Structure formats: C-alpha cells, structure tokens
Amino acid sequence: MSLKPKVALSQDFLFQLAKLPSNAQSKVLKWAVKFQADPKSPGINYEKINATRDPNLKSVRIDLDWRGIVFKPDSGDVYVLLHVDHHDPAYRWAERRKIAINPVTGAMQIVFVEEVASPLQTDVIPVAAVASPDAPATPSPLLFAGLSDRELMSLGVPQDWIGRIQAVQTEDELDELQASLPVEAYEGLFLLAAGETLDQVLTSRETRIDRSIDTEDFATALATAESQSRFVVVEDDEAMLAIMNAPLAQWRVFLHPTQHKLATGDRSGPVRVLGGAGTGKTVVAMHRAKWLADNRTSGVQKVLFTTFTKNLATDIEDNLKTLCSPKTMAKIEVRNLDAWVHGYMRSRKLEHKIVYDRSKDGPLQAWQAAMATKDSSIDLPANFYEIELEQVVLAQGVTSRDEYRSVRRTGRGVVLSRAKRDAIWPVFEEYRGQLTSRKLKEVDDAYREIASLLEQESESAKLLPYSSILIDETQDFGPQALKLLRAMMPHGSNDLFFVGDGHQRIYTRNRAAMSKCGIDIRGRSRKLYLNYRTTDEIRRAAVALLEGCEVDDLDDGHDETRRYKSLSHGRAPLVIDANGMEQAIELAIVHVKKWREENVDGQINSTCVIASSQAVRDSLAKQFSAAGYVTSVIDANQNATADVNAISFATMHRAKGLEFDRVIVVTPSSYLGLPQDTESQRKLIYVALTRAKREAILVKI
C-alpha cells in the first residue's frame, strides 16, 4: 500500500489568502480541502510555468480567475501550496522564486531569485562601492568577508544568495535584503553584525551542521525547525480547515526556528527565555505548554501555566483554547499565581485573607497601630517604614530581628546601624501581629509560608499534580514568588520554564535574581531578538525612553537592546504636547477619527487608548462614548473586546501583555523626567507604546 502524499501550506500562502475577498477565500478553501485529500487527482490540472526558474513550480486552476502556485517535484510525494492570486500576479510570483534545500542546515527554503548576483558575476556592483568624485580611495570593508560559503549557509543563507551577502558593506544594506531572505538567515547575519560570533549564534539555535544533507529529499527537509517556520504539513481535512479558517492567526502555526526549538524537546532543568516586547515569548510558552501536555503529561497530571495578573491569565487561556484541542486543553491549567495561592490556602483550610491593598480598612488599621509603636528618637522620612517593609522585610522573607540585623538593603539609600535596625524592627513585628489578629496576611508572607509548607511535607504528600510549570512575565515576580514556584515543582527535567523581559518590569519592588531563589538556569538561558509585532520605528522610540534606566536579565545580570530588531516598518510614533486633559481628549478623538476614515471598510481595527491612571482612563472613555464611539474598558475583570469597531481603554498596567493595531498613550509629562527619577514610569510608557503593531501616538499632558 502506497503512503499518502505529504501536503503542506506555506506561510506566504496563508498570508496571501487573508488578503483575498471573502468569496474568493471560500473558493480557495473548498479547493484546498480537495487538494489535501488527493493532490494526484486527475481533476487537478498542473500547468507548466514557462518563465519560472524552478520547474517544480506548477500552476493550478481554482476557478476562471484565481490560480494557485504549487510545488510539485518530479520525484517524491511532497506537494506544497505556495501562493494564490489572480492569474498574472500568481505567475509573476512564481517566476521570481524557487524551492531549494539548504545543503548545510537541511532546511527547505523559498528562494527569491530575481536580480540575485552570482559570485562569478562581475557586472553587479554594490551601490556603496560605486566610486564618486568625493569618495575615499579605500572602499568600505565587507561586513561578512571573513565567512566561508558553508558558514553563511549554516546561518540559513540560501546558496544562490552567497555572492549578494558577501558584497554587503553596511547594516542598512543588510536591512534592504531582509524581505528576500529566510528569517533565520537575516537574524543570524544581523546578530553577527551586532557583534556575536558564528559559534554563539549556532549554539543558541541548537543548529546541527554535521549531517550529510540530501538536497532532493523534501519530505525530510520539511521536518526541520527552520522549514516549519514557513511550512506546515497538513495531515487531514480537519487540520486544513482549522488553519485556513483563521489565516491571520499565524502564531498558532508558524514559529521562528529558535522559538520552535524552545517550545519542543526535553530540558534538563529550569529554562529562562528573555526577549523584548513583541518577540513572541508568550507564544513560545503557549506552544511549550501544548508540547508538554501532549508529550510529557499523563494520568492526573497537568501543565500549570501561570502569570502575574488575572487579565493575562484569562487572555492566555483564551489563546490556548485556539491552539490546543479540547483533549490537550484538559491537561493545562491556567491561573495567575495569586489565584493559585488563594486556592491552595482554601484547600488547606487556611483562613487568612491576602492583603493586596494596604489602604483598605483592615490593613490600614494594622499599619497605623504598628506605626504608633515606632521609636520617636529615630529620625527617618515618613514613608521609610512602608518602603522598608516592602523592599527588604517582605521581599527577602525576613522574619526575625536577627535576620533583619544582617539582611542586605541594596538600593535603599539610608544606612542603618545595628542599633537602629533593632529599634525599627518592632514596627514590622507589630504589623504582622496586627494582621494575624485580623486573619490577614501580606502576599509575600503567604508565598513564603506556602513554600515552607511544601518543603516541610514528606515527598509523597507535597507533590502537586503538575508535570511542569510555565511562568509568563517573570520580571513581575518577586523573590518570594520565585521561591514558591521552585518549591511547587521537584527538581528535574522540564520542571520550570520562565519567559520575561526586564525592560517591562513595572513593579519595581519585585526585582529578583533567579539563582538566589534556588532556580539554576546555567546552560538553559536563551534570548529572542526578532520583534514580530511592533514596527522598528515604534520599537526604537520606545527603547529610547529607557536610555539611562538599568535593565536586568532577571538573574543579577544586565540586559541590552542593541541586538533586538523589528521585522516590520511604518510611521514613527507621533509625540504631542497637550495643554491639559481636555485638549488631550480632543486630540485622541481627532486621530481615531482620522484612522477610521483611512480604512476603506470604515472599521477602526483594534485600537486602544492607554492612560496612566484609572481616573484618566475613565475620563477618556466617557468622552469617546459621548462622541458616539463604541467603548470597552479593560479592567481586572474585563479583557479586550473582539469587536474591532469598539475602542478599548486601559491603564498602562492593564495593557501589559496585550496588542492592538494602534494605540494612543496619554501620560503626564512628569513621567518623562530624569531617567534616574522616573525609571518605573518610563518602563510603563515603554510597555504601553509597544502594544501597537502599526501606529502609536504619545500625548503628554
């Protein structure tokens, strides 16, 4: 019995499908389902494309108007839907491309062949190398002159492009070639240009270049992570329908090679993945959850996916439901950590309620009673005690006077002698006692005590029903939260998987070093560099806000932005100074109206107005509603609406983890003061601006 032919879809095919009118999409979908069922059917008429460089590219008729471009090699049973368009544009697309297998990485690539210079061609000269009367006699050095042909191909550069790449002299020239290169080739080259070595790039990717590659074996080539970043094999009609009915949701189907390798396979211990806004950290974590649920979770076990806020947990769960089958989803539990803690305390009949807001009656009374006991001879600023409680006592889990005497107080500014510490400690001791009498507990103390309970229980009793725990927005978790997460999972393979970004730390009191919390990530730390969401113009503007701000790597190291890069381009963010709140609202309404008018269908697309506080958010939403716009406020209990005609409104904190086509950020000018004084506020604006995929406006009041 012969094996069924292997049918795959290219990323370009789905991207192009999403552009088609709905009636054309329906025709293509019906045709594609039949094609997947039997690509050898006599009813499919493969037509030769005379001008194409690749004889394996064929045209197929979908109807009188629409044509599909299919890869159909003479030997083997691999068929790939590459492109769809009107007859003439479809043929022009095929004439400029060919399918090839990289002889070093084994990846299947769509190679753009128009105007590509061969190393042997002498009549194609890089623009930068053309002499002018004022040009210096010595030409600029070639950016990749030290790399051999094989080394360039190991990065993913197609064999046909070696000569063109060897002629590149500047990063700007490389950027001009980005759209024509496989994504792994462009990423590898710009990382080299930014200062990384070839070995560093290949090691980070876990790329094997020691195998013998059959450049005619397309079935094997489709199995590589690099190939799967642009091709997906479709096994049945159900899979075909699921993919093609949501062609814009490509994050569900295609992962960058580095993302794919992080999402699959076993790891010997905790993994940390860093990446700037829009680099796909959460997408990696969701695919990782799916892989673990499908391959490493059995019996009553589940994969726990946790994050800092309830909003993000809800958003992640909704997205996982579109990625996973019901059977897989049944093996994944999504809860923000505080909700998990609350459930655990209830299951153990621990009656304390957790304090999240110290200004509420019970905690406030407890704090006032504690402050009444302070030593009047100690001359300290009014807010010293509360900040000391948060950043030293609670964050570091200090429970006794002796511990407080020796604890490090890095960054606190005020030096305390042993005698002063002894005099200060009773305030914190009294506060905890006051909370206990009211059956209340600070959240960090709850984390610490539950971690202690788990560590004290016998091995069989303390095992929670989790095969793995994945943690999103790691930068928002403090030391006690990280220690709790470590205590929740036994040490072992695939135990903990962290994703985060120090640039987006908006809760400054939560800074923690993973290694000091019992989480050893040595040899299992990776970084994502390519931004798939935000245009490079928006990314650059947002990053510029952080100049002078310290950004850590979540483990006592330093992170930097030099190697981050966005793959899309657009308008630079507009920065506007408004004369007060009333003018800020008027400006926001004017620009939303302009965006609506720019859209042919009259829709606003996904738009969010992001404010610095709930009061400003609500004022903006009220005025937009009065102006006749449909509005939706994002708060602790309400996520972003799916209605593209509605405008979302959020605070900077609540917008975290979300994305929109366009955003308007309304912020006090004071948030952009000296970097050393406004680090937290600048990071909030960074988060807010990088929610935008296409356009962003910053309104200062």
Residue pairs with C-beta under 8 A, 6 or more apart in sequence:
3 77
4 77
5 38
5 39
5 40
5 77
5 78
5 79
6 77
6 78
6 79
6 219
6 222
6 233
7 35
7 36
7 39
7 79
7 80
7 81
7 233
7 234
8 78
8 79
8 80
8 81
8 222
8 231
8 232
8 233
8 234
9 32
9 80
9 81
9 231
9 232
9 234
9 240
9 243
9 244
10 80
10 81
10 82
10 83
10 110
10 230
10 231
11 229
11 230
11 231
11 250
11 253
11 254
12 82
12 83
12 110
12 230
13 81
13 82
13 83
13 84
14 243
14 244
14 247
14 250
14 253
15 247
15 250
16 83
16 84
16 85
17 25
17 28
17 84
17 244
17 247
18 247
18 248
20 28
20 66
20 84
24 65
24 66
25 247
27 62
27 63
27 66
28 62
28 66
28 68
28 84
28 244
29 241
29 244
29 245
31 62
31 68
32 68
32 81
32 240
32 244
33 237
33 240
33 241
34 41
34 43
35 41
35 44
35 60
35 68
35 79
35 81
36 234
36 236
36 237
36 240
37 237
39 70
39 72
39 79
44 60
45 60
45 61
46 58
46 59
46 60
46 70
46 72
47 58
47 59
47 60
47 61
48 55
48 58
48 59
49 57
49 58
49 59
49 69
49 91
49 94
49 95
51 91
51 95
52 94
52 95
52 97
52 98
53 95
53 96
53 97
53 98
53 113
54 94
54 97
54 98
54 99
55 74
56 71
56 72
56 73
56 74
56 98
56 99
57 69
57 70
57 71
57 72
57 82
57 94
57 97
57 98
57 99
58 69
58 70
58 71
58 72
59 67
59 68
59 69
59 70
59 90
59 91
59 94
60 67
60 68
60 69
60 70
61 67
62 68
62 84
65 86
65 87
66 84
66 85
66 86
66 87
66 90
67 84
67 85
67 86
67 87
67 90
67 91
68 81
68 82
68 83
68 84
68 90
69 81
69 82
69 83
69 84
69 90
69 93
69 94
70 79
70 80
70 81
70 82
71 78
71 79
71 80
71 82
71 99
71 218
72 79
73 216
73 218
75 216
76 216
76 217
76 218
76 219
77 219
78 218
78 219
78 222
80 99
80 231
82 94
82 97
82 99
82 110
83 90
83 93
83 94
84 90
85 93
95 114
96 112
96 113
96 114
97 110
97 111
97 112
97 113
98 110
98 111
98 113
99 108
99 109
99 110
99 111
99 218
100 108
100 109
100 111
100 158
100 159
100 160
100 215
101 107
101 108
101 109
101 213
101 214
101 215
101 216
101 217
101 218
101 221
102 108
102 109
102 153
102 156
102 158
102 159
102 213
102 226
103 153
103 159
103 213
103 215
104 150
104 153
104 154
104 209
104 213
105 153
105 154
105 156
105 184
105 207
105 209
105 213
105 224
105 226
106 211
106 213
106 220
106 221
106 224
106 226
107 156
107 182
107 184
107 221
107 224
107 226
107 227
107 257
108 218
108 221
108 222
108 224
108 226
108 227
108 231
109 156
109 158
109 182
109 226
109 227
109 230
110 182
110 230
111 158
111 160
111 161
112 180
113 160
116 160
116 161
116 163
116 164
117 124
117 163
117 164
117 167
118 160
118 163
119 162
119 163
119 166
120 163
121 163
124 167
126 167
126 168
126 169
126 173
127 173
128 139
128 140
128 169
128 170
128 173
129 139
129 140
129 167
129 169
139 169
140 169
140 170
141 169
142 166
142 167
142 168
142 169
143 168
143 169
143 170
143 171
143 173
143 174
143 192
143 193
144 152
144 165
144 166
144 168
144 189
144 192
145 166
147 166
147 192
147 198
149 159
149 162
150 209
151 198
152 162
152 165
152 166
153 159
153 162
154 198
154 202
154 207
154 209
155 184
155 185
155 188
155 189
155 192
155 198
155 201
155 202
156 181
156 182
156 183
156 184
156 185
156 188
156 226
156 257
157 165
157 181
157 182
157 185
157 188
157 189
158 181
158 182
158 185
161 180
161 181
161 185
164 177
165 177
165 189
168 174
168 177
168 189
171 190
171 193
174 186
174 189
174 190
174 193
175 190
177 186
178 186
178 567
181 189
182 226
182 230
183 229
183 230
183 256
183 257
183 530
183 567
184 205
184 226
184 229
184 256
184 257
184 258
187 256
187 258
187 529
187 530
187 565
188 201
188 205
190 563
190 565
191 200
191 201
191 529
191 563
192 198
192 201
194 562
194 563
195 562
195 563
196 563
202 209
204 258
204 526
204 527
205 257
205 258
205 261
206 261
207 257
214 220
221 227
222 228
222 231
222 233
225 255
225 257
225 260
225 261
226 257
228 254
228 255
228 257
228 260
229 254
229 255
229 256
229 257
229 259
229 260
230 254
232 243
232 253
232 254
234 240
234 243
243 252
243 253
246 252
246 322
249 322
251 280
251 283
251 532
252 322
252 323
255 263
255 280
255 283
255 284
255 287
256 280
256 528
256 530
256 532
258 526
258 528
259 280
259 283
259 284
259 287
259 528
260 287
262 271
262 273
262 284
262 288
262 526
263 284
263 287
263 288
263 290
263 291
264 287
264 288
264 291
266 296
266 493
266 494
267 493
267 494
267 497
267 524
268 493
268 524
269 491
269 492
269 493
269 495
269 496
269 520
269 521
269 524
270 495
270 496
270 497
270 498
270 514
270 519
270 520
270 521
270 524
271 496
271 497
271 498
271 521
271 524
271 525
271 526
272 474
272 498
272 499
272 500
272 514
272 521
272 524
272 525
272 526
272 554
272 555
273 281
273 284
273 285
273 497
273 498
273 499
273 500
273 525
273 526
273 527
273 528
274 281
274 499
274 500
274 501
274 502
274 525
274 526
274 527
274 528
274 553
274 554
274 559
275 281
275 499
275 501
275 527
275 528
275 529
276 501
276 503
276 528
276 529
276 531
276 539
276 543
276 561
276 564
276 690
277 501
277 503
277 504
277 531
277 533
277 534
277 539
277 542
277 686
277 687
277 690
278 531
278 532
278 533
278 534
278 539
278 566
278 659
278 690
279 528
279 529
279 530
279 531
279 532
279 564
280 528
280 530
280 532
281 472
281 499
281 500
281 501
281 528
282 316
282 472
282 499
282 657
284 499
284 528
285 305
285 470
285 471
285 472
285 497
285 499
286 305
286 316
286 319
286 320
286 323
287 323
288 470
288 497
289 303
289 305
289 320
289 332
289 468
289 470
290 320
290 323
290 324
290 328
290 332
292 303
292 467
292 468
292 470
292 494
293 302
293 303
293 324
293 328
293 329
293 331
293 332
294 328
294 331
296 467
296 468
296 494
297 303
297 331
297 467
297 468
298 467
300 465
301 331
301 465
301 466
301 467
302 331
302 332
302 333
302 465
302 466
302 467
303 331
303 332
303 333
303 466
303 467
303 468
303 469
303 470
304 333
304 335
304 340
304 466
304 468
304 469
304 470
304 488
305 313
305 316
305 317
305 320
305 332
305 333
305 334
305 335
305 469
305 470
305 472
306 313
306 334
306 335
306 336
306 337
306 340
306 469
306 470
306 471
306 472
306 485
307 313
307 316
307 336
307 337
307 471
307 472
307 473
307 476
307 657
308 336
308 337
308 472
308 473
308 476
308 477
308 507
309 336
309 473
309 476
309 636
309 653
309 654
309 656
309 657
310 336
310 338
310 339
310 636
310 637
311 634
311 636
311 639
311 654
311 657
312 336
312 472
312 473
312 656
312 657
313 334
313 335
313 336
313 339
314 639
315 639
315 640
315 657
315 658
316 334
316 472
317 334
318 639
320 329
320 332
320 334
321 329
324 332
333 466
335 343
337 477
337 481
337 484
337 485
338 354
338 356
338 443
341 354
341 443
341 446
341 447
341 450
341 484
342 354
344 450
345 352
345 354
345 446
345 450
348 453
351 439
352 436
352 439
352 440
352 441
352 446
353 439
353 440
353 441
354 440
354 441
354 442
354 443
354 446
355 362
355 363
355 435
355 440
355 441
355 442
355 443
356 443
357 363
358 364
358 367
358 386
362 435
362 438
362 440
363 435
363 440
365 434
365 438
366 431
366 434
366 435
366 438
366 440
367 386
367 431
367 434
369 430
369 431
369 434
370 427
370 428
370 430
370 431
370 434
371 385
371 427
373 426
373 427
373 430
374 385
374 424
374 426
374 427
375 423
375 424
375 426
377 423
378 420
378 423
378 424
380 414
380 424
384 414
385 424
385 427
385 428
387 412
388 409
388 412
388 424
388 428
389 428
389 431
390 509
391 411
391 412
391 509
392 398
392 404
392 407
392 409
392 412
393 404
393 428
394 442
394 444
394 445
394 480
395 444
395 478
395 479
395 480
395 509
395 510
395 512
396 407
396 408
396 479
397 444
397 448
397 479
397 480
397 483
398 404
398 407
398 428
401 421
401 422
401 425
401 429
404 421
404 424
404 425
404 428
405 418
405 421
405 422
409 416
416 424
432 442
432 445
435 441
435 442
441 449
444 478
444 480
444 481
445 480
447 480
447 481
447 483
447 484
448 480
448 483
448 484
450 484
450 487
451 480
451 483
451 484
451 486
451 487
451 488
452 487
454 462
454 464
454 484
454 487
454 488
455 462
455 487
463 490
464 488
464 489
466 488
466 489
467 494
468 489
468 494
468 495
468 496
468 497
469 485
469 488
469 489
469 495
469 496
469 497
470 496
470 497
470 498
470 499
471 477
471 485
471 496
471 497
471 498
471 499
471 500
472 499
472 500
472 657
473 499
473 500
473 504
473 656
473 657
474 482
474 498
474 499
474 500
474 514
474 554
475 500
475 501
475 502
475 504
475 505
475 510
475 554
476 500
476 505
476 506
476 507
476 510
477 485
477 510
477 512
478 507
478 509
478 510
478 511
478 512
479 512
479 513
479 516
479 517
481 510
481 512
482 512
482 514
482 517
482 518
482 519
483 517
483 518
485 496
485 519
486 496
486 517
486 518
486 519
489 495
489 496
496 519
498 514
498 519
498 521
498 554
500 554
501 559
502 551
502 552
502 553
502 554
502 559
503 543
503 546
503 551
503 559
503 561
503 683
503 686
504 656
504 683
504 686
504 687
505 511
505 552
505 683
506 652
506 653
506 656
506 680
506 683
506 684
506 687
508 679
508 680
511 552
512 554
513 554
513 555
513 556
514 521
514 554
514 555
515 521
515 555
515 556
516 556
521 555
525 555
527 563
529 563
529 564
529 565
530 565
530 566
530 567
531 539
531 564
531 565
531 566
531 567
532 567
532 568
533 659
533 690
533 693
534 542
534 566
534 568
534 690
534 692
534 693
535 566
535 568
535 569
535 570
535 571
535 692
535 693
535 694
536 565
536 566
536 567
536 568
536 569
537 569
537 570
537 571
537 572
537 573
538 566
538 570
538 572
538 573
538 689
538 690
538 692
538 695
538 696
539 564
539 566
539 690
541 572
541 573
541 689
541 696
541 698
542 573
542 685
542 686
542 689
542 690
543 561
543 564
543 686
545 672
545 682
545 685
545 686
545 689
546 561
546 675
546 682
546 683
546 686
547 675
548 674
548 675
548 676
549 675
549 679
549 682
549 683
550 558
550 679
551 558
551 559
551 560
551 561
552 558
552 559
553 559
568 693
570 694
570 695
571 695
573 689
573 692
573 695
573 696
573 697
573 698
574 591
574 696
574 697
574 698
575 697
575 698
575 700
576 587
576 697
576 698
576 699
576 700
577 669
577 700
578 584
578 587
578 699
578 700
578 701
580 701
581 616
581 619
581 701
583 701
584 666
584 699
584 701
585 619
585 620
585 623
585 624
587 699
588 609
588 620
588 624
588 664
588 666
588 697
588 699
589 623
589 624
589 627
589 629
591 664
591 697
592 604
592 607
592 609
592 624
592 629
592 647
592 664
595 604
595 605
595 607
595 662
595 695
596 602
596 603
596 604
599 605
603 644
603 645
604 644
604 645
604 646
604 647
605 644
605 661
605 662
605 694
606 640
606 644
606 648
606 659
606 660
606 661
606 662
607 647
607 648
607 660
607 661
607 662
607 663
607 664
608 634
608 640
608 647
608 648
608 649
608 650
608 655
608 658
608 660
608 662
608 663
608 664
608 691
609 617
609 620
609 621
609 624
609 647
609 648
609 649
609 650
609 663
609 664
609 666
610 617
610 649
610 650
610 651
610 652
610 655
610 663
610 664
610 665
610 666
610 688
610 691
611 617
611 620
611 649
611 650
611 651
611 652
611 666
611 667
612 651
612 652
612 666
612 667
612 668
612 671
612 681
612 684
613 651
614 635
614 651
616 666
617 633
617 649
617 650
617 651
618 633
618 649
620 649
620 666
621 631
621 633
621 649
624 631
624 647
624 649
625 631
629 646
629 647
630 643
630 645
630 646
630 647
631 646
631 647
631 648
631 649
632 638
632 640
632 641
632 643
632 646
632 647
632 648
632 649
633 648
633 649
633 650
634 640
634 648
634 649
634 650
634 654
634 655
634 658
635 654
636 654
640 648
640 650
640 658
640 660
641 648
648 660
650 658
652 665
652 667
652 684
652 685
652 687
652 688
653 684
655 663
655 687
655 688
655 691
656 687
658 691
659 691
659 692
659 693
660 691
660 692
660 693
661 692
661 693
661 694
661 695
662 692
662 693
662 694
662 695
662 696
663 688
663 689
663 691
663 692
663 695
663 696
663 697
664 696
664 697
664 699
665 685
665 688
665 689
665 696
665 697
665 698
665 699
666 699
666 701
667 681
667 684
667 685
667 688
667 698
667 699
667 700
667 701
668 700
668 701
669 700
669 701
670 678
670 681
671 678
671 681
671 682
671 684
671 685
672 678
672 681
672 682
672 685
672 700
673 681
675 682
685 698
689 696
689 698
